[in-house]
Amino acid sequence: MRAAHRSRHLCRLLILLLALPLAALAFKDIHVVALFKDRVMVEIDGKRHLLRSGQTSPEGVTLVSADSVGAVFRYHGKTLERRLDGRARAPAKRAASGDEVRIYRDNQGMFKTVGSINGLPVSFLVDTGASAVAMNADEARRLGIDYRVEGDSTYVATASSVTQAFSVTLDRVKVGEIELRNVSAVVLDGSMPREVLLGMSFLQRLDLHNQGDHLTLRKKF
């Protein structure tokens, strides 16, 4: 009788577990990559999403609010608060006049962030080895840059070849609250680079400090 009762109890427990949504059983690793007012670039189990306040990721994580201090999420009825470094969100002083931006390493050790070019959102890969902001032709077209008409034809050396490119000037490049105008850039006539490179034509106009796990960008005065 005890064996039969135990068997029925285990059966009911299994039915209850199967009735739970699979998403509720899965642990989500949520890491904030970049912060903006009412927007956040978040990495959830290795997948990146740019969320605005009220938007929900495919994993079911909803952004409630975001600012330069941290972000607040809702997931299956629970509130999750995160800062850029992955720790629980806590009050902190804002950078004076929004003149400082921190960019943290991702899981591959790269410094990546989100920003904008001419007012349109862009994902950047920080590359101090690139002399200028660099992008591929498809990205330029998405941003409305008529590089063949407005640009000057040139050639750039990549890791594998010499590629035709076009020198252009970007009206505005923004990372966090730091915005620079008239930034030199190159558009490569092909599919490379896969991500927009945030090169020295932007970085050299700022104070750049590598602090191991993150870069700090500050406006020069």
C-alpha positions as CSV (number, residue, x, y, z in Angstrom):
1,M,0.0,0.0,0.0
2,R,2.8,2.4,0.9
3,A,4.5,1.7,-2.4
4,A,1.3,2.4,-4.3
5,H,0.7,5.6,-2.4
6,R,4.2,6.8,-3.1
7,S,3.8,5.9,-6.8
8,R,0.6,8.0,-7.0
9,H,2.3,10.9,-5.2
10,L,5.2,10.9,-7.6
11,C,2.8,10.7,-10.5
12,R,0.9,13.8,-9.3
13,L,4.2,15.7,-8.8
14,L,5.3,14.8,-12.3
15,I,2.0,16.1,-13.7
16,L,2.3,19.4,-11.8
17,L,5.9,19.9,-13.1
18,L,4.8,19.2,-16.7
19,A,2.0,21.7,-16.3
20,L,4.5,24.5,-15.5
21,P,5.6,26.6,-18.5
22,L,9.0,25.5,-19.6
23,A,10.2,29.2,-19.5
24,A,9.4,29.3,-15.8
25,L,11.8,26.4,-15.1
26,A,14.7,27.9,-17.1
27,F,17.2,30.2,-15.4
28,K,17.9,33.4,-17.3
29,D,21.3,35.0,-17.2
30,I,20.6,38.7,-17.6
31,H,23.5,41.1,-18.2
32,V,23.2,44.8,-19.0
33,V,25.6,45.7,-21.8
34,A,24.7,49.4,-22.3
35,L,22.4,51.9,-20.7
36,F,20.4,54.8,-22.1
37,K,17.4,56.7,-20.9
38,D,14.4,54.4,-21.4
39,R,16.5,52.0,-23.5
40,V,18.9,49.2,-22.7
41,M,21.1,46.7,-24.6
42,V,20.8,43.5,-22.6
43,E,22.3,40.0,-23.1
44,I,20.1,37.1,-22.1
45,D,21.7,33.7,-22.1
46,G,24.2,35.0,-24.6
47,K,21.7,36.7,-27.0
48,R,21.6,40.4,-27.3
49,H,18.5,42.6,-27.5
50,L,17.9,46.3,-27.6
51,L,14.8,47.0,-25.5
52,R,12.8,50.1,-24.9
53,S,10.7,50.7,-21.8
54,G,7.7,48.4,-22.0
55,Q,9.2,46.0,-24.6
56,T,9.6,42.3,-24.0
57,S,12.4,40.1,-25.2
58,P,11.7,36.7,-26.9
59,E,12.7,35.1,-23.6
60,G,9.9,37.0,-21.8
61,V,12.0,39.6,-20.0
62,T,10.2,43.1,-20.0
63,L,12.1,46.3,-19.5
64,V,10.3,48.5,-17.0
65,S,12.7,51.4,-16.9
66,A,16.3,52.4,-17.6
67,D,18.6,55.3,-16.9
68,S,22.3,55.9,-16.5
69,V,22.3,54.2,-13.1
70,G,20.7,50.8,-14.0
71,A,17.7,49.0,-15.4
72,V,14.6,47.4,-13.9
73,F,13.1,44.3,-15.6
74,R,10.0,42.1,-15.0
75,Y,10.2,38.3,-15.5
76,H,7.4,35.9,-14.6
77,G,6.1,38.4,-12.1
78,K,9.4,39.1,-10.4
79,T,11.3,42.3,-10.5
80,L,15.0,42.2,-11.5
81,E,17.3,45.1,-11.1
82,R,20.7,45.3,-12.9
83,R,23.6,47.7,-13.3
84,L,26.2,47.5,-16.1
85,D,28.5,45.4,-14.0
86,G,25.8,42.8,-13.5
87,R,25.3,43.5,-9.8
88,A,22.1,44.6,-8.2
89,R,21.1,48.1,-9.1
90,A,21.9,50.7,-6.4
91,P,21.8,54.5,-6.2
92,A,24.9,56.1,-7.7
93,K,26.0,59.5,-8.7
94,R,25.4,60.4,-12.3
95,A,28.4,61.5,-14.4
96,A,28.6,65.3,-14.4
97,S,26.7,66.7,-17.4
98,G,26.6,63.3,-19.0
99,D,30.2,63.6,-20.0
100,E,31.3,60.1,-19.1
101,V,30.5,56.7,-20.5
102,R,31.6,53.3,-19.4
103,I,31.8,50.4,-21.8
104,Y,32.2,46.9,-20.3
105,R,33.8,43.8,-21.8
106,D,31.4,41.1,-23.1
107,N,31.7,37.4,-22.7
108,Q,34.3,37.3,-25.5
109,G,36.4,40.0,-23.9
110,M,35.4,42.6,-26.5
111,F,34.2,46.2,-25.8
112,K,30.8,46.6,-27.4
113,T,28.1,49.1,-26.9
114,V,25.1,50.8,-28.6
115,G,24.9,54.3,-29.8
116,S,23.7,56.2,-32.8
117,I,24.9,57.6,-36.1
118,N,22.9,60.6,-37.5
119,G,20.2,59.8,-35.0
120,L,19.8,56.1,-35.9
121,P,20.6,53.2,-33.5
122,V,23.9,51.4,-34.1
123,S,25.8,48.6,-32.4
124,F,29.5,49.5,-32.0
125,L,32.6,47.4,-31.6
126,V,35.4,49.6,-30.0
127,D,38.5,49.2,-32.1
128,T,41.5,51.4,-31.2
129,G,43.3,49.9,-34.2
130,A,40.9,51.4,-36.7
131,S,41.9,54.9,-37.8
132,A,38.3,55.9,-38.4
133,V,34.7,54.8,-37.7
134,A,34.2,52.0,-40.3
135,M,31.1,50.2,-41.6
136,N,30.0,47.9,-44.4
137,A,27.9,49.0,-47.4
138,D,24.6,47.6,-46.1
139,E,24.9,49.4,-42.8
140,A,25.7,52.7,-44.6
141,R,22.6,52.3,-46.8
142,R,20.5,51.5,-43.6
143,L,21.8,54.8,-42.1
144,G,20.9,56.7,-45.3
145,I,24.6,57.5,-46.1
146,D,24.9,57.9,-49.9
147,Y,28.6,57.1,-49.8
148,R,29.1,56.6,-53.6
149,V,27.8,60.2,-54.2
150,E,29.0,62.0,-51.1
151,G,32.2,60.0,-50.4
152,D,35.7,60.0,-51.8
153,S,36.9,56.7,-53.3
154,T,39.9,55.1,-51.5
155,Y,41.3,51.7,-50.6
156,V,41.8,50.1,-47.1
157,A,43.9,47.1,-46.1
158,T,41.9,44.4,-44.2
159,A,43.3,41.3,-42.6
160,S,42.9,39.3,-45.9
161,S,42.9,41.8,-48.7
162,V,42.8,45.4,-50.0
163,T,39.2,46.6,-50.3
164,Q,37.6,49.5,-52.1
165,A,36.2,52.0,-49.6
166,F,34.7,55.5,-49.5
167,S,35.6,58.3,-47.1
168,V,32.6,60.1,-45.7
169,T,31.9,62.5,-42.8
170,L,29.2,61.6,-40.3
171,D,27.1,64.5,-39.0
172,R,26.6,63.0,-35.6
173,V,28.0,60.0,-33.7
174,K,26.7,59.4,-30.2
175,V,27.6,56.9,-27.4
176,G,25.7,57.3,-24.2
177,E,25.3,61.0,-23.6
178,I,28.6,61.8,-25.5
179,E,27.9,63.2,-29.0
180,L,30.5,64.4,-31.5
181,R,29.8,66.1,-34.8
182,N,31.6,65.8,-38.1
183,V,33.3,62.5,-37.5
184,S,35.4,60.9,-40.3
185,A,34.4,57.4,-41.4
186,V,34.9,54.9,-44.1
187,V,32.4,52.7,-45.8
188,L,33.8,49.4,-47.1
189,D,32.3,48.2,-50.4
190,G,31.3,44.7,-49.1
191,S,29.9,42.8,-46.1
192,M,32.8,43.6,-43.8
193,P,33.1,44.7,-41.1
194,R,30.1,42.9,-39.7
195,E,29.8,45.4,-36.9
196,V,30.4,49.2,-37.0
197,L,33.9,49.8,-35.7
198,L,34.1,52.7,-33.3
199,G,37.6,53.9,-34.4
200,M,40.0,56.6,-33.5
201,S,38.3,59.4,-35.5
202,F,35.8,59.3,-32.6
203,L,37.9,58.0,-29.7
204,Q,40.9,60.3,-30.2
205,R,38.6,63.3,-29.5
206,L,37.9,61.9,-26.0
207,D,39.9,60.9,-23.0
208,L,40.1,57.1,-23.1
209,H,41.0,55.0,-20.1
210,N,41.2,51.2,-20.2
211,Q,40.4,50.0,-16.7
212,G,40.6,46.3,-17.3
213,D,37.0,45.2,-17.3
214,H,35.7,48.4,-18.8
215,L,36.6,51.5,-20.8
216,T,35.9,54.9,-19.6
217,L,35.2,57.6,-22.2
218,R,35.2,61.3,-21.1
219,K,34.8,64.5,-23.0
220,K,37.8,66.7,-23.3
221,F,37.5,70.2,-22.1
